[in-house]
Amino acid sequence: GQQLNQSPQSMFIQEGEDVSMNCTSSSIFNTWLWYKQEPGEGPVLLIALYKAGELTSNGRLTAQFGITRKDSFLNISASIPSDVGIYFCAGPWDSGGSNYKLTFGKGTLLTVNP
Amino acid sequence: SQTIHQWPATLVQPVGSPLSLECTVEGTSNPNLYWYRQAAGRGLQLLFYSVGIGQISSEVPQNLSASRPQDRQFILSSKKLLLSDSGFYLCASRRSMNTEAFFGQGTRLTVV
């Protein structure tokens, strides 16, 4: 089945630092999605990418859809304590038209020290 | 936008008891629906997905089943719970194959 490799698994940073995380896949994706999950809640969509090479921002967050369609990254600039949470990449696996399955990376746990 | 309702929010059940978790969706029709399980706050494991009423695809063999009796209703069930069924269960909805998914608030299940 489709696998998404997300790294790093965890990050401990100081408030104000920039953060970068990425995902790679073994198959081509048509869509890359980035989510944030806080304890006890469901994941919330941050950014959706639909086109290879696309670069999209949402406030201090920036994400890009890799040109090969097999990777994506998420950057957070000038981190603040409320950025704490688990960040997931996700995408529907394009397997010749059967892309109902939405696969998630294992997540990046972000801790921000004030 | 879509709203996904899940209930209950928390549940404590004894081993061997039955389970029924319900998910309903507002704001869209004919969505693709998903059940995920998350253990220890990490990693979302896809359990079931459905592309229409009565159509269920299972991703992993397990002690659980799913049903979709109505277009915007997705139910996760078990006849006899195991300790290993404990976890955080999330329902998600997508309008079509290439759009983003939206999640409910989740159900924390503890089997004792």
gemmi code that builds the backbone of each chain (N, CA, C; Angstrom):
import gemmi

chains = {
    "A": [
        ("GLY", (0.809, -1.202, 0.000), (0.000, 0.000, 0.000), (0.848, 1.260, 0.000)),
        ("GLN", (0.163, 2.379, -0.133), (0.848, 3.658, -0.175), (1.455, 4.000, 1.185)),
        ("GLN", (2.686, 4.522, 1.165), (3.324, 4.956, 2.397), (3.775, 6.389, 2.262)),
        ("LEU", (3.560, 7.140, 3.317), (4.039, 8.501, 3.398), (5.092, 8.563, 4.486)),
        ("ASN", (6.262, 9.079, 4.138), (7.333, 9.238, 5.109), (7.404, 10.692, 5.524)),
        ("GLN", (7.102, 10.947, 6.787), (7.073, 12.318, 7.279), (8.228, 12.501, 8.260)),
        ("SER", (8.926, 13.618, 8.124), (10.048, 13.899, 9.034), (10.144, 15.395, 9.306)),
        ("PRO", (10.693, 15.756, 10.476), (11.121, 14.845, 11.539), (9.919, 14.324, 12.331)),
        ("GLN", (10.155, 13.344, 13.185), (9.081, 12.818, 14.017), (8.695, 13.807, 15.091)),
        ("SER", (9.686, 14.538, 15.604), (9.402, 15.532, 16.627), (10.421, 16.663, 16.545)),
        ("MET", (10.007, 17.808, 17.049), (10.863, 18.989, 17.046), (10.643, 19.759, 18.343)),
        ("PHE", (11.748, 20.200, 18.937), (11.678, 21.034, 20.134), (12.379, 22.336, 19.792)),
        ("ILE", (11.633, 23.413, 19.744), (12.224, 24.673, 19.299), (11.898, 25.784, 20.283)),
        ("GLN", (12.616, 26.884, 20.120), (12.360, 28.070, 20.922), (11.379, 28.976, 20.184)),
        ("GLU", (10.579, 29.666, 20.946), (9.646, 30.617, 20.361), (10.401, 31.592, 19.467)),
        ("GLY", (9.850, 31.868, 18.295), (10.477, 32.784, 17.357), (11.265, 32.090, 16.261)),
        ("GLU", (11.604, 30.808, 16.478), (12.351, 30.080, 15.456), (11.433, 29.648, 14.313)),
        ("ASP", (12.052, 29.385, 13.172), (11.319, 28.850, 12.023), (11.357, 27.328, 12.070)),
        ("VAL", (10.348, 26.711, 11.486), (10.201, 25.259, 11.495), (10.008, 24.761, 10.072)),
        ("SER", (10.589, 23.610, 9.779), (10.368, 23.005, 8.476), (10.163, 21.505, 8.642)),
        ("MET", (9.166, 20.963, 7.989), (8.897, 19.535, 7.999), (8.522, 19.103, 6.598)),
        ("ASN", (8.707, 17.822, 6.295), (8.413, 17.401, 4.927), (7.859, 15.991, 4.883)),
        ("CYS", (7.279, 15.689, 3.745), (6.736, 14.362, 3.496), (7.159, 13.888, 2.124)),
        ("THR", (7.458, 12.612, 2.029), (7.759, 12.009, 0.736), (6.919, 10.753, 0.576)),
        ("SER", (6.613, 10.450, -0.661), (5.811, 9.262, -0.939), (6.481, 8.409, -2.003)),
        ("SER", (6.073, 7.179, -2.064), (6.609, 6.272, -3.083), (5.787, 6.319, -4.363)),
        ("SER", (4.649, 7.011, -4.308), (3.778, 7.128, -5.475), (3.428, 8.587, -5.723)),
        ("ILE", (2.913, 8.836, -6.896), (2.530, 10.195, -7.272), (1.245, 10.595, -6.569)),
        ("PHE", (1.209, 11.820, -6.063), (0.004, 12.366, -5.439), (-0.591, 13.454, -6.322)),
        ("ASN", (-1.916, 13.540, -6.342), (-2.607, 14.632, -7.028), (-2.907, 15.785, -6.097)),
        ("THR", (-2.907, 15.499, -4.823), (-3.231, 16.487, -3.807), (-2.352, 16.251, -2.591)),
        ("TRP", (-1.871, 17.346, -2.006), (-1.179, 17.254, -0.714), (-1.952, 18.112, 0.278)),
        ("LEU", (-2.181, 17.537, 1.444), (-2.904, 18.243, 2.490), (-2.041, 18.295, 3.741)),
        ("TRP", (-2.093, 19.414, 4.443), (-1.382, 19.547, 5.721), (-2.395, 19.873, 6.808)),
        ("TYR", (-2.301, 19.105, 7.908), (-3.218, 19.251, 9.025), (-2.443, 19.513, 10.307)),
        ("LYS", (-3.160, 20.127, 11.269), (-2.633, 20.273, 12.623), (-3.654, 19.674, 13.586)),
        ("GLN", (-3.138, 18.914, 14.548), (-4.004, 18.321, 15.544), (-3.546, 18.729, 16.942)),
        ("GLU", (-4.490, 19.212, 17.723), (-4.204, 19.539, 19.122), (-4.781, 18.421, 19.992)),
        ("PRO", (-4.278, 18.280, 21.214), (-4.678, 17.142, 22.064), (-6.186, 17.019, 22.213)),
        ("GLY", (-6.684, 15.808, 21.995), (-8.084, 15.523, 22.220), (-9.028, 16.040, 21.153)),
        ("GLU", (-8.474, 16.532, 20.050), (-9.318, 17.082, 18.992), (-9.016, 16.416, 17.665)),
        ("GLY", (-9.919, 16.623, 16.711), (-9.659, 16.113, 15.380), (-8.707, 17.011, 14.620)),
        ("PRO", (-8.009, 16.474, 13.618), (-7.104, 17.291, 12.808), (-7.855, 18.407, 12.089)),
        ("VAL", (-7.189, 19.527, 11.975), (-7.767, 20.690, 11.289), (-6.914, 20.995, 10.067)),
        ("LEU", (-7.562, 21.188, 8.938), (-6.849, 21.447, 7.699), (-6.163, 22.811, 7.746)),
        ("LEU", (-4.868, 22.833, 7.394), (-4.105, 24.080, 7.346), (-3.980, 24.586, 5.910)),
        ("ILE", (-3.492, 23.707, 5.054), (-3.215, 24.091, 3.663), (-3.512, 22.897, 2.757)),
        ("ALA", (-4.090, 23.183, 1.603), (-4.320, 22.161, 0.583), (-3.590, 22.568, -0.695)),
        ("LEU", (-2.901, 21.632, -1.303), (-2.123, 21.869, -2.519), (-2.626, 20.946, -3.614)),
        ("TYR", (-2.852, 21.500, -4.814), (-3.479, 20.718, -5.871), (-2.644, 20.619, -7.147)),
        ("LYS", (-1.532, 21.347, -7.203), (-0.785, 21.393, -8.442), (0.706, 21.303, -8.175)),
        ("ALA", (1.401, 20.481, -8.977), (2.835, 20.333, -8.817), (3.518, 21.695, -8.911)),
        ("GLY", (4.413, 21.979, -7.944), (5.110, 23.246, -7.912), (4.379, 24.344, -7.159)),
        ("GLU", (3.141, 24.093, -6.800), (2.330, 25.105, -6.119), (2.926, 25.456, -4.767)),
        ("LEU", (2.963, 26.748, -4.492), (3.439, 27.269, -3.204), (2.305, 28.083, -2.614)),
        ("THR", (1.855, 27.704, -1.428), (0.688, 28.356, -0.823), (0.990, 28.757, 0.610)),
        ("SER", (0.512, 29.924, 0.987), (0.721, 30.412, 2.347), (-0.605, 30.595, 3.065)),
        ("ASN", (-0.537, 30.424, 4.381), (-1.686, 30.651, 5.257), (-1.122, 31.297, 6.519)),
        ("GLY", (-1.071, 32.629, 6.517), (-0.444, 33.332, 7.631), (1.038, 33.033, 7.684)),
        ("ARG", (1.489, 32.518, 8.821), (2.915, 32.207, 8.981), (3.274, 30.839, 8.405)),
        ("LEU", (2.317, 30.144, 7.846), (2.549, 28.816, 7.285), (2.695, 28.904, 5.771)),
        ("THR", (3.647, 28.131, 5.264), (3.853, 28.034, 3.823), (4.069, 26.576, 3.478)),
        ("ALA", (3.409, 26.110, 2.433), (3.574, 24.725, 2.008), (3.781, 24.682, 0.500)),
        ("GLN", (4.516, 23.678, 0.055), (4.764, 23.535, -1.384), (4.522, 22.094, -1.827)),
        ("PHE", (3.992, 21.975, -3.021), (3.741, 20.694, -3.693), (4.948, 20.433, -4.569)),
        ("GLY", (5.698, 19.377, -4.294), (6.917, 19.109, -5.037), (6.676, 18.872, -6.519)),
        ("ILE", (7.647, 19.258, -7.327), (7.517, 19.140, -8.777), (7.364, 17.691, -9.220)),
        ("THR", (8.014, 16.780, -8.517), (7.904, 15.364, -8.868), (6.564, 14.769, -8.453)),
        ("ARG", (5.774, 15.522, -7.686), (4.481, 15.095, -7.143), (4.624, 13.990, -6.109)),
        ("LYS", (5.854, 13.784, -5.636), (6.063, 12.763, -4.621), (6.523, 13.342, -3.291)),
        ("ASP", (6.468, 14.662, -3.157), (6.907, 15.234, -1.887), (6.260, 16.597, -1.649)),
        ("SER", (6.277, 17.008, -0.389), (5.736, 18.306, -0.005), (6.411, 18.737, 1.279)),
        ("PHE", (6.500, 20.045, 1.476), (7.027, 20.530, 2.748), (6.105, 21.587, 3.332)),
        ("LEU", (6.222, 21.748, 4.658), (5.480, 22.777, 5.386), (6.482, 23.568, 6.221)),
        ("ASN", (6.443, 24.866, 6.083), (7.280, 25.741, 6.899), (6.399, 26.599, 7.800)),
        ("ILE", (6.869, 26.802, 9.033), (6.213, 27.725, 9.954), (7.253, 28.770, 10.335)),
        ("SER", (6.934, 30.005, 10.116), (7.890, 31.060, 10.441), (7.549, 31.692, 11.793)),
        ("ALA", (8.599, 32.131, 12.493), (8.432, 32.858, 13.757), (7.447, 32.147, 14.676)),
        ("SER", (7.789, 30.932, 15.072), (6.863, 30.090, 15.843), (6.454, 30.751, 17.158)),
        ("ILE", (5.236, 30.417, 17.573), (4.680, 30.905, 18.835), (4.176, 29.708, 19.626)),
        ("PRO", (3.951, 29.860, 20.925), (3.545, 28.707, 21.746), (2.302, 27.989, 21.246)),
        ("SER", (1.360, 28.690, 20.668), (0.132, 28.044, 20.191), (0.347, 27.212, 18.934)),
        ("ASP", (1.543, 27.201, 18.398), (1.848, 26.324, 17.253), (2.047, 24.881, 17.702)),
        ("VAL", (2.099, 24.662, 19.002), (2.293, 23.310, 19.532), (1.187, 22.380, 19.055)),
        ("GLY", (1.592, 21.189, 18.655), (0.625, 20.191, 18.212), (1.305, 19.172, 17.329)),
        ("ILE", (0.498, 18.309, 16.738), (1.025, 17.323, 15.795), (0.609, 17.758, 14.388)),
        ("TYR", (1.558, 17.804, 13.498), (1.318, 18.202, 12.112), (1.373, 16.970, 11.224)),
        ("PHE", (0.356, 16.828, 10.405), (0.271, 15.669, 9.514), (0.237, 16.107, 8.061)),
        ("CYS", (0.927, 15.360, 7.223), (0.717, 15.488, 5.793), (-0.243, 14.377, 5.381)),
        ("ALA", (-0.930, 14.587, 4.296), (-1.875, 13.575, 3.819), (-2.105, 13.757, 2.343)),
        ("GLY", (-2.532, 12.674, 1.722), (-2.863, 12.771, 0.316), (-3.625, 11.554, -0.145)),
        ("PRO", (-4.447, 11.725, -1.190), (-5.105, 10.572, -1.778), (-4.140, 9.849, -2.691)),
        ("TRP", (-4.093, 8.564, -2.562), (-3.158, 7.771, -3.328), (-3.692, 7.591, -4.740)),
        ("ASP", (-2.960, 8.093, -5.738), (-3.371, 7.996, -7.117), (-2.906, 6.664, -7.680)),
        ("SER", (-3.801, 5.703, -7.688), (-3.417, 4.388, -8.201), (-4.256, 4.062, -9.425)),
        ("GLY", (-4.096, 4.857, -10.463), (-4.807, 4.591, -11.710), (-6.288, 4.863, -11.618)),
        ("GLY", (-6.661, 5.941, -10.937), (-8.063, 6.307, -10.869), (-8.738, 5.938, -9.576)),
        ("SER", (-8.104, 5.062, -8.774), (-8.721, 4.677, -7.512), (-8.063, 5.465, -6.393)),
        ("ASN", (-8.467, 6.701, -6.210), (-7.803, 7.515, -5.194), (-8.764, 7.927, -4.105)),
        ("TYR", (-9.580, 6.972, -3.666), (-10.472, 7.257, -2.550), (-9.743, 7.265, -1.223)),
        ("LYS", (-8.680, 6.453, -1.128), (-7.990, 6.330, 0.141), (-7.218, 7.597, 0.460)),
        ("LEU", (-7.387, 8.094, 1.641), (-6.643, 9.264, 2.103), (-5.629, 8.773, 3.118)),
        ("THR", (-4.363, 8.859, 2.731), (-3.284, 8.325, 3.553), (-2.592, 9.449, 4.302)),
        ("PHE", (-2.227, 9.174, 5.562), (-1.575, 10.172, 6.398), (-0.153, 9.765, 6.739)),
        ("GLY", (0.707, 10.786, 6.871), (2.020, 10.546, 7.425), (1.882, 10.277, 8.922)),
        ("LYS", (2.998, 9.888, 9.567), (2.952, 9.554, 10.989), (2.958, 10.770, 11.893)),
        ("GLY", (3.136, 11.934, 11.307), (3.038, 13.157, 12.095), (4.362, 13.696, 12.591)),
        ("THR", (4.406, 15.006, 12.780), (5.551, 15.688, 13.403), (5.037, 16.378, 14.650)),
        ("LEU", (5.553, 15.966, 15.794), (5.151, 16.567, 17.071), (6.001, 17.801, 17.316)),
        ("LEU", (5.361, 18.951, 17.372), (6.067, 20.216, 17.543), (5.864, 20.746, 18.960)),
        ("THR", (6.975, 21.020, 19.628), (6.952, 21.650, 20.947), (7.670, 22.987, 20.849)),
        ("VAL", (7.024, 24.028, 21.330), (7.612, 25.361, 21.280), (7.830, 25.850, 22.707)),
        ("ASN", (9.068, 26.123, 23.030), (9.404, 26.638, 24.365), (9.339, 28.160, 24.376)),
        ("PRO", (8.567, 28.718, 25.295), (8.422, 30.180, 25.338), (9.728, 30.860, 25.711)),
    ],
    "B": [
        ("SER", (-19.391, 25.133, 4.168), (-18.388, 24.122, 4.487), (-19.042, 22.954, 5.223)),
        ("GLN", (-18.317, 21.851, 5.252), (-18.841, 20.651, 5.894), (-18.692, 20.717, 7.409)),
        ("THR", (-19.637, 20.102, 8.096), (-19.546, 19.910, 9.540), (-19.742, 18.430, 9.815)),
        ("ILE", (-18.809, 17.873, 10.581), (-18.860, 16.451, 10.896), (-19.128, 16.295, 12.385)),
        ("HIS", (-20.205, 15.594, 12.701), (-20.596, 15.383, 14.090), (-20.269, 13.950, 14.493)),
        ("GLN", (-19.603, 13.820, 15.600), (-19.295, 12.499, 16.140), (-19.785, 12.424, 17.576)),
        ("TRP", (-20.307, 11.279, 17.944), (-20.662, 11.071, 19.344), (-20.642, 9.593, 19.685)),
        ("PRO", (-20.384, 9.296, 20.964), (-20.092, 10.267, 22.016), (-18.650, 10.775, 21.927)),
        ("ALA", (-18.317, 11.758, 22.739), (-16.957, 12.292, 22.762), (-16.012, 11.351, 23.498)),
        ("THR", (-16.493, 10.749, 24.552), (-15.703, 9.773, 25.302), (-16.593, 8.588, 25.655)),
        ("LEU", (-15.944, 7.434, 25.766), (-16.694, 6.216, 26.039), (-15.792, 5.234, 26.763)),
        ("VAL", (-16.287, 4.676, 27.843), (-15.571, 3.621, 28.564), (-16.454, 2.384, 28.527)),
        ("GLN", (-15.915, 1.316, 27.952), (-16.701, 0.109, 27.764), (-15.936, -1.105, 28.287)),
        ("PRO", (-16.641, -2.084, 28.851), (-15.944, -3.303, 29.295), (-15.621, -4.211, 28.114)),
        ("VAL", (-14.592, -5.002, 28.304), (-14.242, -5.998, 27.295), (-15.438, -6.913, 27.035)),
        ("GLY", (-15.669, -7.187, 25.762), (-16.762, -8.078, 25.394), (-18.079, -7.378, 25.142)),
        ("SER", (-18.161, -6.100, 25.431), (-19.406, -5.363, 25.202), (-19.463, -4.886, 23.748)),
        ("PRO", (-20.658, -4.564, 23.259), (-20.778, -4.070, 21.884), (-20.431, -2.587, 21.792)),
        ("LEU", (-20.224, -2.138, 20.544), (-19.858, -0.743, 20.296), (-20.644, -0.204, 19.120)),
        ("SER", (-21.055, 1.048, 19.241), (-21.639, 1.748, 18.103), (-21.263, 3.212, 18.204)),
        ("LEU", (-20.446, 3.661, 17.254), (-20.066, 5.064, 17.152), (-20.703, 5.636, 15.906)),
        ("GLU", (-21.287, 6.811, 16.058), (-21.989, 7.391, 14.927), (-21.323, 8.678, 14.442)),
        ("CYS", (-21.372, 8.855, 13.145), (-20.820, 10.052, 12.510), (-21.861, 10.545, 11.511)),
        ("THR", (-22.200, 11.815, 11.587), (-23.101, 12.404, 10.604), (-22.462, 13.658, 10.018)),
        ("VAL", (-22.796, 13.923, 8.776), (-22.175, 15.016, 8.030), (-23.233, 16.010, 7.594)),
        ("GLU", (-22.918, 17.292, 7.732), (-23.781, 18.356, 7.230), (-23.017, 19.185, 6.200)),
        ("GLY", (-23.738, 19.767, 5.267), (-23.124, 20.711, 4.351), (-22.645, 20.137, 3.040)),
        ("THR", (-22.936, 18.842, 2.799), (-22.537, 18.246, 1.532), (-23.400, 17.026, 1.290)),
        ("SER", (-23.412, 16.549, 0.069), (-24.133, 15.316, -0.231), (-23.197, 14.368, -0.969)),
        ("ASN", (-23.484, 13.081, -0.826), (-22.690, 12.025, -1.443), (-21.196, 12.160, -1.140)),
        ("PRO", (-20.860, 12.362, 0.119), (-19.432, 12.477, 0.449), (-18.757, 11.113, 0.472)),
        ("ASN", (-17.437, 11.118, 0.378), (-16.645, 9.947, 0.738), (-16.402, 10.044, 2.246)),
        ("LEU", (-16.686, 8.942, 2.943), (-16.577, 8.966, 4.405), (-15.516, 7.990, 4.882)),
        ("TYR", (-14.882, 8.332, 5.985), (-13.739, 7.564, 6.478), (-13.840, 7.390, 7.987)),
        ("TRP", (-13.370, 6.246, 8.475), (-13.093, 6.031, 9.890), (-11.590, 5.785, 10.064)),
        ("TYR", (-11.009, 6.557, 10.977), (-9.602, 6.385, 11.322), (-9.498, 6.079, 12.820)),
        ("ARG", (-8.424, 5.365, 13.180), (-8.103, 5.168, 14.594), (-6.719, 5.730, 14.840)),
        ("GLN", (-6.594, 6.383, 15.977), (-5.323, 6.982, 16.345), (-4.945, 6.476, 17.724)),
        ("ALA", (-3.783, 5.872, 17.820), (-3.298, 5.336, 19.083), (-2.221, 6.249, 19.638)),
        ("ALA", (-2.278, 6.487, 20.950), (-1.225, 7.241, 21.644), (-0.934, 8.581, 20.984)),
        ("GLY", (-1.930, 9.222, 20.420), (-1.768, 10.554, 19.865), (-0.909, 10.652, 18.629)),
        ("ARG", (-0.597, 9.539, 17.993), (0.241, 9.583, 16.818), (-0.314, 8.700, 15.712)),
        ("GLY", (-0.172, 9.083, 14.477), (-0.495, 8.229, 13.355), (-1.972, 7.923, 13.213)),
        ("LEU", (-2.529, 8.216, 12.053), (-3.928, 7.910, 11.764), (-3.981, 6.656, 10.898)),
        ("GLN", (-4.593, 5.630, 11.441), (-4.729, 4.378, 10.703), (-6.108, 4.345, 10.062)),
        ("LEU", (-6.139, 4.212, 8.753), (-7.414, 4.131, 8.042), (-8.047, 2.773, 8.299)),
        ("LEU", (-9.278, 2.785, 8.824), (-9.992, 1.549, 9.123), (-10.977, 1.191, 8.009)),
        ("PHE", (-11.837, 2.132, 7.669), (-12.868, 1.903, 6.655), (-13.071, 3.182, 5.842)),
        ("TYR", (-13.495, 3.001, 4.598), (-13.970, 4.143, 3.848), (-15.181, 3.722, 3.032)),
        ("SER", (-15.985, 4.745, 2.684), (-17.231, 4.481, 1.975), (-17.436, 5.549, 0.913)),
        ("VAL", (-17.750, 5.110, -0.306), (-17.990, 6.070, -1.393), (-19.481, 6.240, -1.673)),
        ("GLY", (-20.317, 5.492, -0.955), (-21.754, 5.636, -1.146), (-22.532, 4.771, -0.170)),
        ("ILE", (-23.847, 4.948, -0.155), (-24.709, 4.186, 0.745), (-24.480, 2.691, 0.551)),
        ("GLY", (-24.257, 1.993, 1.663), (-24.089, 0.546, 1.617), (-22.756, 0.074, 1.079)),
        ("GLN", (-21.866, 0.996, 0.681), (-20.568, 0.619, 0.114), (-19.478, 0.859, 1.145)),
        ("ILE", (-18.884, -0.227, 1.607), (-17.866, -0.147, 2.649), (-16.615, -0.874, 2.181)),
        ("SER", (-15.475, -0.237, 2.347), (-14.190, -0.882, 2.077), (-13.406, -0.926, 3.383)),
        ("SER", (-12.885, -2.102, 3.672), (-12.140, -2.303, 4.905), (-10.650, -2.315, 4.592)),
        ("GLU", (-9.895, -1.599, 5.399), (-8.456, -1.504, 5.148), (-7.655, -2.545, 5.903)),
        ("VAL", (-8.077, -2.877, 7.098), (-7.311, -3.815, 7.907), (-8.264, -4.805, 8.560)),
        ("PRO", (-7.837, -6.082, 8.638), (-8.679, -7.047, 9.349), (-8.696, -6.727, 10.836)),
        ("GLN", (-9.879, -6.762, 11.435), (-9.954, -6.352, 12.821), (-11.293, -6.763, 13.397)),
        ("ASN", (-11.494, -6.325, 14.609), (-12.691, -6.668, 15.362), (-13.828, -5.665, 15.134)),
        ("LEU", (-13.704, -4.825, 14.141), (-14.666, -3.760, 13.922), (-15.345, -3.913, 12.574)),
        ("SER", (-16.496, -3.265, 12.430), (-17.192, -3.211, 11.148), (-17.762, -1.816, 10.978)),
        ("ALA", (-18.135, -1.493, 9.752), (-18.707, -0.184, 9.476), (-19.928, -0.348, 8.596)),
        ("SER", (-20.830, 0.625, 8.712), (-22.013, 0.618, 7.866), (-22.359, 2.049, 7.489)),
        ("ARG", (-23.029, 2.168, 6.358), (-23.472, 3.486, 5.880), (-24.930, 3.346, 5.466)),
        ("PRO", (-25.831, 3.486, 6.420), (-27.245, 3.295, 6.129), (-27.879, 4.483, 5.390)),
        ("GLN", (-27.294, 5.650, 5.532), (-27.788, 6.842, 4.835), (-26.607, 7.596, 4.225)),
        ("ASP", (-26.901, 8.499, 3.309), (-25.845, 9.181, 2.563), (-24.838, 9.870, 3.463)),
        ("ARG", (-25.324, 10.488, 4.568), (-24.435, 11.276, 5.406), (-24.309, 10.705, 6.816)),
        ("GLN", (-24.440, 9.393, 6.906), (-24.316, 8.720, 8.192), (-23.367, 7.547, 8.063)),
        ("PHE", (-22.410, 7.496, 8.966), (-21.395, 6.444, 8.928), (-21.262, 5.902, 10.339)),
        ("ILE", (-21.371, 4.589, 10.487), (-21.394, 3.983, 11.816), (-20.260, 2.982, 11.952)),
        ("LEU", (-19.586, 3.034, 13.063), (-18.532, 2.074, 13.391), (-19.029, 1.186, 14.513)),
        ("SER", (-18.888, -0.129, 14.324), (-19.477, -1.065, 15.286), (-18.522, -2.183, 15.648)),
        ("SER", (-18.849, -2.805, 16.763), (-18.187, -4.046, 17.159), (-19.173, -4.872, 17.961)),
        ("LYS", (-19.127, -6.188, 17.784), (-20.017, -7.046, 18.557), (-19.439, -7.309, 19.943)),
        ("LYS", (-18.110, -7.445, 20.006), (-17.444, -7.711, 21.279), (-16.110, -6.966, 21.307)),
        ("LEU", (-16.001, -5.970, 22.150), (-14.796, -5.162, 22.202), (-13.637, -5.907, 22.852)),
        ("LEU", (-12.446, -5.604, 22.336), (-11.195, -6.109, 22.903), (-10.441, -4.947, 23.532)),
        ("LEU", (-9.514, -5.255, 24.414), (-8.697, -4.203, 25.013), (-7.963, -3.407, 23.939)),
        ("SER", (-7.537, -4.099, 22.896), (-6.765, -3.462, 21.830), (-7.602, -2.522, 20.965)),
        ("ASP", (-8.909, -2.490, 21.183), (-9.764, -1.568, 20.440), (-9.739, -0.162, 21.035)),
        ("SER", (-9.116, 0.000, 22.166), (-9.005, 1.333, 22.768), (-8.261, 2.263, 21.827)),
        ("GLY", (-8.700, 3.522, 21.818), (-8.028, 4.493, 20.954), (-8.922, 5.689, 20.698)),
        ("PHE", (-8.425, 6.549, 19.850), (-9.154, 7.765, 19.473), (-9.667, 7.552, 18.057)),
        ("TYR", (-10.993, 7.562, 17.902), (-11.608, 7.260, 16.625), (-12.090, 8.552, 15.959)),
        ("LEU", (-11.702, 8.698, 14.725), (-12.008, 9.923, 13.977), (-12.774, 9.598, 12.716)),
        ("CYS", (-13.800, 10.376, 12.471), (-14.570, 10.285, 11.235), (-14.172, 11.459, 10.350)),
        ("ALA", (-14.053, 11.210, 9.058), (-13.696, 12.269, 8.122), (-14.594, 12.203, 6.891)),
        ("SER", (-14.738, 13.350, 6.240), (-15.596, 13.450, 5.061), (-14.882, 14.233, 3.971)),
        ("ARG", (-15.032, 13.769, 2.723), (-14.504, 14.478, 1.561), (-15.594, 14.600, 0.523)),
        ("ARG", (-15.687, 15.755, -0.152), (-16.727, 15.955, -1.165), (-16.477, 15.098, -2.389)),
        ("SER", (-15.233, 14.986, -2.798), (-14.914, 14.177, -3.964), (-13.494, 13.682, -3.808)),
        ("MET", (-13.001, 12.943, -4.767), (-11.733, 12.249, -4.583), (-10.564, 13.196, -4.409)),
        ("ASN", (-10.609, 14.362, -4.985), (-9.437, 15.223, -4.927), (-9.623, 16.469, -4.088)),
        ("THR", (-10.521, 16.435, -3.181), (-10.682, 17.575, -2.295), (-10.244, 17.220, -0.884)),
        ("GLU", (-10.105, 18.272, -0.100), (-9.627, 18.087, 1.260), (-10.658, 17.363, 2.122)),
        ("ALA", (-10.171, 16.725, 3.177), (-11.025, 16.018, 4.120), (-11.203, 16.848, 5.375)),
        ("PHE", (-12.393, 16.760, 5.942), (-12.690, 17.441, 7.193), (-13.012, 16.394, 8.247)),
        ("PHE", (-12.566, 16.675, 9.469), (-12.688, 15.706, 10.543), (-13.695, 16.132, 11.594)),
        ("GLY", (-14.277, 15.112, 12.246), (-15.046, 15.350, 13.444), (-14.120, 15.539, 14.635)),
        ("GLN", (-14.718, 15.728, 15.809), (-13.934, 15.980, 17.010), (-13.399, 14.698, 17.635)),
        ("GLY", (-13.834, 13.570, 17.152), (-13.283, 12.303, 17.634), (-14.015, 11.730, 18.829)),
        ("THR", (-13.858, 10.412, 19.008), (-14.378, 9.698, 20.174), (-13.218, 8.972, 20.842)),
        ("ARG", (-13.031, 9.260, 22.116), (-11.985, 8.572, 22.885), (-12.608, 7.332, 23.498)),
        ("LEU", (-12.211, 6.157, 23.001), (-12.743, 4.885, 23.500), (-11.707, 4.222, 24.389)),
        ("THR", (-12.143, 3.876, 25.590), (-11.294, 3.111, 26.511), (-12.012, 1.811, 26.830)),
        ("VAL", (-11.359, 0.713, 26.511), (-11.933, -0.601, 26.812), (-11.241, -1.118, 28.075)),
        ("VAL", (-12.062, -1.474, 29.062), (-11.483, -1.869, 30.371), (-11.861, -3.303, 30.738)),
    ],
}
model = gemmi.Model(1)
for chain_id, residues in chains.items():
    chain = gemmi.Chain(chain_id)
    for i, (resn, *xyz) in enumerate(residues, 1):
        res = gemmi.Residue()
        res.name, res.seqid = resn, gemmi.SeqId(i, " ")
        for name, pos in zip(("N", "CA", "C"), xyz):
            atom = gemmi.Atom()
            atom.name, atom.element = name, gemmi.Element(name[0])
            atom.pos, atom.b_iso = gemmi.Position(*pos), 0.0
            res.add_atom(atom)
        chain.add_residue(res)
    model.add_chain(chain)
structure = gemmi.Structure()
structure.add_model(model)
structure.setup_entities()
